[in-house]
Amino acid sequence: MGTQGSPVKSYDYLLKFLLVGDSDVGKGEILESLQDGASESPYAYSNGIDYKTTTILLDGRRVKLELWDTSGQGRFCTIFRSYSRGAQGILLVYDITNRWSFDGIDRWIKEIDEHAPGVPRILVGNRLHLAFKRQVPTEQARAYAEKNCMTFFEVSPLCNFNVIESFTELSRIVLMRHGMEKIWRPNRVFSLQDLCCRAIVSCTPVHLIDKLPLPVTIKSHLKSFSMANGMNAVMMHGRSYSLAS
């Protein structure tokens, strides 16, 4: 999981997430939209697997994410079985403009149940900025996620919408599952950044944050903070987040 109290580390928890789904659903676009972190695999041979790290702030704790994009083509289904070992969270990604990619989620769930049983997962509908070409209705995807006990997000890396929020929610699910919530809450100390975010989102509805005269990166963090702390939305396993919510 992660480490605590080490002065040489720039994070409090380390999590490994996999992005799975058919090819050309935009998993690489999601990784590329993350500005910070390394993009080179820590292993000598990555077999063409895309890799990215990013750090998010969750309840005042720094959570470093190792993100692995397991391509959906041919031999990579086999590679997924290797990379799934040690994974603590999985994002099932489909393209809202490609019905076939959504139908393929069933196959990926079977792979996960076989090779990574019990690992928390969320459903992500990508390319929301192409909603005018939508082939997968939001309500259908939401119902599918609820049926399979998953949180559901529709995201757009191009518009910087819901990407960080989806990673934040999956991180919360994973950490709570491992009892980390109980570890840090009794001695929780708010950072200055936390206090500033709390002050802003306490009086600003999440759908109006984009209208604030702030840099895009700060507005994205405010939305993540708002949703992660339940100040403008109730964060529950199985809840969905999209423009239509």
Backbone hydrogen bonds in HBPLUS format (Angstrom, degrees):
<---DONOR---> <-ACCEPTOR-->    atom                        ^
c    i                          cat <-CA-CA->   ^        H-A-AA   ^      H-
h    n   atom  resd res      DA  || num        DHA   H-A  angle D-A-AA Bond
n    s   type  num  typ     dist DA aas  dist angle  dist       angle   num
A0009-LYS N   A0006-SER O   3.33 MM   3  5.77 165.1  2.35 113.8 118.1     1
A0012-ASP N   A0062-ARG O   2.77 MM  50  5.19 158.7  1.82 136.1 143.6     2
A0013-TYR N   A0062-ARG O   3.15 MM  49  6.59 150.3  2.24 155.6 160.6     3
A0064-LYS N   A0013-TYR O   2.79 MM  51  6.10 159.2  1.83 173.1 165.9     4
A0015-LEU N   A0064-LYS O   2.91 MM  49  6.31 163.4  1.94 166.4 172.0     5
A0066-GLU N   A0015-LEU O   2.79 MM  51  6.12 165.3  1.81 165.6 170.6     6
A0088-GLN N   A0016-LYS O   2.85 MM  72  5.54 167.7  1.86 155.5 159.7     7
A0017-PHE N   A0066-GLU O   2.82 MM  49  6.06 165.4  1.84 161.8 166.6     8
A0068-TRP N   A0017-PHE O   2.98 MM  51  6.34 154.6  2.05 151.1 159.2     9
A0018-LEU N   A0089-GLY O   3.00 MM  71  6.51 151.6  2.08 147.7 154.8    10
A0091-LEU N   A0018-LEU O   2.79 MM  73  6.17 166.6  1.81 167.3 172.0    11
A0019-LEU N   A0068-TRP O   2.75 MM  49  6.00 161.9  1.78 163.2 161.9    12
A0070-THR N   A0019-LEU O   3.17 MM  51  6.24 150.9  2.26 154.5 162.4    13
A0020-VAL N   A0091-LEU O   2.93 MM  71  6.21 165.2  1.95 160.9 165.6    14
A0093-VAL N   A0020-VAL O   2.80 MM  73  6.01 176.2  1.81 172.9 172.5    15
A0029-GLU N   A0026-GLY O   3.10 MM   3  4.96 120.3  2.47  91.2 106.2    16
A0030-ILE N   A0026-GLY O   3.15 MM   4  6.50 149.0  2.25 146.8 153.9    17
A0031-LEU N   A0027-LYS O   3.18 MM   4  6.59 156.9  2.24 148.1 153.4    18
A0032-GLU N   A0028-GLY O   2.88 MM   4  6.08 161.1  1.92 150.8 156.4    19
A0033-SER N   A0029-GLU O   3.08 MM   4  6.19 133.3  2.31 139.2 149.7    20
A0034-LEU N   A0031-LEU O   3.11 MM   3  5.59 160.2  2.15 112.8 119.0    21
A0053-THR N   A0038-ALA O   2.91 MM  15  5.35 140.8  2.06 153.8 159.1    22
A0049-ILE N   A0046-SER O   2.87 MM   3  5.41 165.4  1.90 122.6 127.5    23
A0069-ASP N   A0050-ASP O   2.86 MM  19  4.99 171.9  1.87 145.1 147.7    24
A0052-LYS N   A0067-LEU O   2.99 MM  15  5.18 148.9  2.09 146.0 152.1    25
A0067-LEU N   A0052-LYS O   2.77 MM  15  5.18 166.9  1.79 171.1 173.0    26
A0054-THR N   A0065-LEU O   3.13 MM  11  5.37 147.5  2.24 140.2 149.2    27
A0065-LEU N   A0054-THR O   2.73 MM  11  5.37 175.1  1.73 173.6 175.4    28
A0056-ILE N   A0063-VAL O   2.94 MM   7  5.34 162.2  1.97 149.0 148.9    29
A0063-VAL N   A0056-ILE O   2.87 MM   7  5.34 175.2  1.87 163.1 164.7    30
A0058-LEU N   A0061-ARG O   2.84 MM   3  5.21 173.2  1.85 155.3 156.6    31
A0061-ARG N   A0058-LEU O   2.97 MM   3  5.21 161.9  2.01 112.3 118.0    32
A0076-PHE N   A0073-GLN O   2.74 MM   3  5.55 155.6  1.80 155.3 154.6    33
A0077-CYS N   A0074-GLY O   3.10 MM   3  6.07 169.7  2.12 127.7 130.5    34
A0078-THR N   A0075-ARG O   3.03 MM   3  5.43 133.1  2.26 104.9 116.3    35
A0079-ILE N   A0075-ARG O   3.19 MM   4  6.61 151.5  2.28 139.3 147.6    36
A0080-PHE N   A0076-PHE O   2.84 MM   4  5.96 146.9  1.95 139.9 147.7    37
A0081-ARG N   A0078-THR O   3.07 MM   3  5.39 128.7  2.35 102.2 114.4    38
A0082-SER N   A0079-ILE O   2.93 MM   3  5.24 132.2  2.16 104.5 117.5    39
A0083-TYR N   A0079-ILE O   2.99 MM   4  6.35 164.0  2.02 158.9 163.0    40
A0084-SER N   A0080-PHE O   2.81 MM   4  5.78 134.1  2.03 148.9 159.1    41
A0085-ARG N   A0082-SER O   3.35 MM   3  5.93 160.5  2.40 110.5 115.7    42
A0087-ALA N   A0084-SER O   3.12 MM   3  5.24 165.6  2.14 120.8 122.3    43
A0090-ILE N   A0120-PRO O   2.95 MM  30  6.35 142.9  2.09 145.5 157.0    44
A0122-ILE N   A0090-ILE O   3.01 MM  32  6.58 145.8  2.13 156.9 167.4    45
A0092-LEU N   A0122-ILE O   2.88 MM  30  6.13 172.2  1.89 175.0 173.4    46
A0124-VAL N   A0092-LEU O   2.77 MM  32  5.86 167.7  1.79 163.7 160.1    47
A0094-TYR N   A0124-VAL O   3.00 MM  30  6.43 155.6  2.06 166.1 170.9    48
A0126-ASN N   A0094-TYR O   2.77 MM  32  5.98 175.7  1.78 168.2 166.8    49
A0098-ASN N   A0095-ASP O   2.91 MM   3  5.24 165.1  1.93 120.3 122.6    50
A0096-ILE N   A0126-ASN O   3.20 MM  30  5.99 174.9  2.20 151.9 152.8    51
A0135-GLN N   A0096-ILE O   2.76 MM  39  5.95 177.4  1.76 154.8 155.1    52
A0136-VAL N   A0096-ILE O   3.15 MM  40  5.21 139.2  2.33 152.5 150.4    53
A0101-SER N   A0098-ASN O   3.12 MM   3  5.55 129.0  2.40 106.5 118.3    54
A0102-PHE N   A0099-ARG O   3.11 MM   3  5.29 126.4  2.41  99.5 113.1    55
A0103-ASP N   A0099-ARG O   3.02 MM   4  6.37 161.4  2.06 155.5 160.7    56
A0104-GLY N   A0100-TRP O   3.05 MM   4  6.22 135.3  2.25 138.8 150.4    57
A0105-ILE N   A0102-PHE O   3.08 MM   3  5.48 163.7  2.11 112.1 117.3    58
A0107-ARG N   A0104-GLY O   3.06 MM   3  5.41 124.2  2.39 104.8 117.4    59
A0108-TRP N   A0104-GLY O   3.31 MM   4  6.75 152.7  2.39 146.2 153.6    60
A0109-ILE N   A0105-ILE O   2.88 MM   4  6.17 153.2  1.95 155.3 162.9    61
A0110-LYS N   A0106-ASP O   3.11 MM   4  6.40 151.5  2.19 144.9 151.9    62
A0111-GLU N   A0107-ARG O   3.10 MM   4  6.44 151.5  2.18 142.6 150.2    63
A0112-ILE N   A0108-TRP O   2.90 MM   4  6.18 159.0  1.95 149.9 155.5    64
A0113-ASP N   A0109-ILE O   2.82 MM   4  6.02 165.1  1.84 152.0 156.1    65
A0114-GLU N   A0110-LYS O   3.06 MM   4  6.17 140.9  2.21 139.1 148.9    66
A0115-HIS N   A0111-GLU O   2.87 MM   4  6.03 160.9  1.90 153.3 158.5    67
A0116-ALA N   A0112-ILE O   2.61 MM   4  4.81 151.1  1.69 138.6 144.5    68
A0119-VAL N   A0116-ALA O   3.32 MM   3  5.91 164.6  2.35 134.1 134.8    69
A0123-LEU N   A0151-THR O   2.89 MM  28  6.22 164.2  1.91 168.2 171.5    70
A0153-PHE N   A0123-LEU O   2.96 MM  30  6.37 157.4  2.01 160.8 168.2    71
A0125-GLY N   A0153-PHE O   2.80 MM  28  6.21 165.3  1.82 156.5 160.4    72
A0155-VAL N   A0125-GLY O   2.82 MM  30  6.12 157.9  1.87 154.0 160.2    73
A0130-LEU N   A0127-ARG O   2.98 MM   3  5.64 163.8  2.01 116.8 121.9    74
A0128-LEU N   A0155-VAL O   2.94 MM  27  5.59 161.9  1.97 141.8 144.8    75
A0131-ALA N   A0128-LEU O   3.07 MM   3  5.21 130.7  2.32 123.6 119.1    76
A0133-LYS N   A0130-LEU O   2.82 MM   3  5.60 164.7  1.84 125.6 130.9    77
A0134-ARG N   A0131-ALA O   3.04 MM   3  4.81 160.6  2.08 109.3 109.8    78
A0141-ALA N   A0137-PRO O   3.14 MM   4  6.48 161.8  2.18 154.8 159.3    79
A0142-ARG N   A0138-THR O   2.85 MM   4  6.06 158.6  1.89 154.4 161.2    80
A0143-ALA N   A0139-GLU O   2.94 MM   4  6.06 160.3  1.98 144.2 149.2    81
A0144-TYR N   A0140-GLN O   2.98 MM   4  6.16 153.0  2.05 143.3 151.1    82
A0145-ALA N   A0141-ALA O   2.92 MM   4  6.16 156.6  1.98 148.3 154.2    83
A0146-GLU N   A0142-ARG O   2.97 MM   4  6.24 162.5  2.00 152.1 156.5    84
A0147-LYS N   A0143-ALA O   2.94 MM   4  6.10 154.8  2.01 145.1 152.2    85
A0148-ASN N   A0144-TYR O   3.10 MM   4  6.35 142.5  2.25 141.6 150.9    86
A0148-ASN N   A0145-ALA O   3.14 MM   3  5.17 124.6  2.46  94.7 108.5    87
A0150-MET N   A0145-ALA O   2.78 MM   5  4.83 162.8  1.80 139.8 142.8    88
A0149-CYS N   A0146-GLU O   3.14 MM   3  4.90 164.3  2.16 103.5 105.0    89
A0152-PHE N   A0239-ARG O   3.13 MM  87  6.41 158.1  2.18 133.8 140.4    90
A0241-TYR N   A0152-PHE O   2.66 MM  89  6.12 143.1  1.79 144.5 157.1    91
A0154-GLU N   A0241-TYR O   2.89 MM  87  6.40 143.0  2.03 161.8 165.5    92
A0156-SER N   A0161-PHE O   2.99 MM   5  5.04 156.7  2.04 143.0 145.6    93
A0160-ASN N   A0156-SER O   2.88 MM   4  5.82 106.7  2.43 138.4 157.6    94
A0161-PHE N   A0156-SER O   2.95 MM   5  5.04 167.4  1.97 141.5 144.4    95
A0160-ASN N   A0157-PRO O   3.21 MM   3  4.74 151.9  2.30  91.7  99.9    96
A0166-SER N   A0162-ASN O   3.06 MM   4  5.96 147.7  2.17 131.1 137.1    97
A0167-PHE N   A0163-VAL O   3.29 MM   4  6.68 160.3  2.33 150.2 154.7    98
A0168-THR N   A0164-ILE O   2.83 MM   4  6.02 156.1  1.89 152.7 160.3    99
A0169-GLU N   A0165-GLU O   2.98 MM   4  6.15 160.2  2.02 147.8 152.1   100
A0170-LEU N   A0166-SER O   3.11 MM   4  6.29 162.9  2.14 146.4 151.0   101
A0171-SER N   A0167-PHE O   2.95 MM   4  6.09 155.3  2.01 144.6 151.8   102
A0172-ARG N   A0168-THR O   2.97 MM   4  6.22 154.9  2.03 146.4 153.1   103
A0173-ILE N   A0169-GLU O   2.99 MM   4  6.27 161.2  2.03 151.0 155.5   104
A0174-VAL N   A0170-LEU O   2.97 MM   4  6.20 163.4  2.00 151.2 155.3   105
A0175-LEU N   A0171-SER O   2.90 MM   4  6.07 171.7  1.91 156.7 158.9   106
A0176-MET N   A0172-ARG O   2.92 MM   4  5.97 163.5  1.95 151.4 156.4   107
A0177-ARG N   A0173-ILE O   2.99 MM   4  6.05 147.7  2.09 139.8 149.1   108
A0178-HIS N   A0174-VAL O   3.13 MM   4  6.43 139.1  2.30 142.5 152.8   109
A0178-HIS N   A0175-LEU O   3.19 MM   3  5.16 127.2  2.48  92.8 106.0   110
A0180-MET N   A0175-LEU O   2.82 MM   5  5.10 146.5  1.93 160.9 152.4   111
A0179-GLY N   A0176-MET O   3.07 MM   3  4.97 161.0  2.11 103.0 106.7   112
A0183-ILE N   A0180-MET O   2.95 MM   3  4.94 126.4  2.24  94.8 110.0   113
A0184-TRP N   A0180-MET O   3.18 MM   4  6.55 158.3  2.23 163.1 163.9   114
A0185-ARG N   A0181-GLU O   3.21 MM   4  6.04 159.8  2.25 148.3 153.9   115
A0188-ARG N   A0185-ARG O   3.24 MM   3  4.92 163.2  2.27 111.4 109.0   116
A0195-LEU N   A0191-SER O   2.97 MM   4  6.29 160.7  2.00 153.3 157.8   117
A0196-CYS N   A0192-LEU O   2.96 MM   4  6.20 158.7  2.00 150.5 155.9   118
A0197-CYS N   A0193-GLN O   2.93 MM   4  6.11 165.9  1.95 152.5 156.6   119
A0198-ARG N   A0194-ASP O   2.83 MM   4  5.99 162.4  1.86 152.0 157.5   120
A0199-ALA N   A0195-LEU O   2.98 MM   4  6.14 153.7  2.05 143.2 149.9   121
A0200-ILE N   A0196-CYS O   3.09 MM   4  6.36 154.8  2.16 148.5 154.6   122
A0201-VAL N   A0197-CYS O   2.93 MM   4  6.10 176.7  1.93 165.5 164.8   123
A0202-SER N   A0198-ARG O   3.05 MM   4  5.82 137.9  2.24 137.6 147.0   124
A0203-CYS N   A0200-ILE O   3.25 MM   3  5.88 156.1  2.31 112.3 118.5   125
A0208-LEU N   A0205-PRO O   2.90 MM   3  5.45 159.1  1.94 118.1 125.1   126
A0209-ILE N   A0206-VAL O   3.33 MM   3  5.37 161.1  2.37 102.4 107.9   127
A0211-LYS N   A0208-LEU O   3.00 MM   3  5.44 149.6  2.10 110.0 119.2   128
A0212-LEU N   A0209-ILE O   3.04 MM   3  5.47 165.1  2.07 115.6 120.4   129
A0214-LEU N   A0212-LEU O   2.78 MM   2  5.54 137.5  1.96 107.5  94.2   130
A0218-ILE N   A0215-PRO O   3.14 MM   3  5.43 121.8  2.49 103.2 116.8   131
A0219-LYS N   A0215-PRO O   3.06 MM   4  6.39 160.5  2.10 155.4 161.4   132
A0220-SER N   A0216-VAL O   2.91 MM   4  6.12 153.7  1.98 151.0 158.3   133
A0221-HIS N   A0217-THR O   3.08 MM   4  6.31 153.0  2.15 139.4 146.3   134
A0222-LEU N   A0218-ILE O   2.88 MM   4  6.16 152.7  1.96 148.3 156.3   135
A0223-LYS N   A0219-LYS O   3.01 MM   4  6.27 156.5  2.07 147.0 152.2   136
A0224-SER N   A0220-SER O   3.01 MM   4  6.27 157.9  2.06 145.9 152.3   137
A0225-PHE N   A0221-HIS O   2.80 MM   4  6.01 161.1  1.83 151.2 156.5   138
A0226-SER N   A0222-LEU O   2.83 MM   4  5.99 160.1  1.87 148.0 153.6   139
A0227-MET N   A0223-LYS O   3.00 MM   4  6.19 167.7  2.02 151.8 154.0   140
A0228-ALA N   A0224-SER O   2.81 MM   4  5.85 159.6  1.85 150.4 157.3   141
A0229-ASN N   A0225-PHE O   2.98 MM   4  5.94 144.5  2.11 144.4 151.8   142
A0231-MET N   A0226-SER O   3.11 MM   5  5.35 148.3  2.21 153.4 157.0   143
A0230-GLY N   A0227-MET O   3.36 MM   3  5.15 160.0  2.41  96.1 101.9   144
A0239-ARG N   A0236-MET O   3.00 MM   3  5.54 158.3  2.04 141.7 139.6   145
A0245-SER N   A0242-SER O   3.06 MM   3  5.21 160.8  2.09 106.6 112.8   146
